[in-house]
Amino acid sequence: MSQRILILTGDYAEDYELMVPFQALQACGHEVVAVCPDKREGETVITAIHDFEGAQTYSEKPGHRFTLNGTFDEVLESDFDALLLPGGRAPEYLRLNEKVLSLVQAFATAGKPIAAICHGAQILTAAGVVRGRQISAYPACAPEVRQAGGEYAEIAIDAAVTDGQFVTAPAWPAHPDWLKQFMALLSARA
């Protein structure tokens, strides 16, 4: 059954973590709406490609421009069945936006599925919705997960974890497992 999924993103989201779920969920028959604060439908966000090339952290290269198909100021939690938060650097500033945090809190309170990958967990921790939950993220976000009362799930980079309504993963190599677990939650709610 088709469901409406909101992707909340911003400039410098990780290219793969935005593009792949946006396209894959559509291919599975879901309606996917991508929005960004201060931007309208038809405007673009800049993405970045993060890779693991043997350094102490990931490298960053310019990604594609991604065209939004929704307007952030018009979004209501009640119009969607699930929420997806890509990683990259976008969560650094998205977590400072009170409307973003209120929206995430509304999805959490409603018990709707929430998928976050990589630095997307920074939004979850800032929204205060991870207490008592097992949450994965890029390893550099582990202290934030713990400080917010969550249990950091230290899993393989190509794995994901589901805890209640949350499906989280450390980075884009986990797409197959992360999206599989997210779609299982969507199916359970259909």
PyMOL commands that set and color helices and strands:
alter all, ss='L'
color gray80, all
select helices_A, chain A and resi 15-27+72-74+77-79+90-94+98-109+118-127+139-147+172-189
alter helices_A, ss='H'
color red, helices_A
select strands_A, chain A and resi 4-8+13-14+31-35+44-51+59-67+82-85+114-117+134-135+151-152+161-163+166-169
alter strands_A, ss='S'
color yellow, strands_A
deselect
rebuild
show_as cartoon
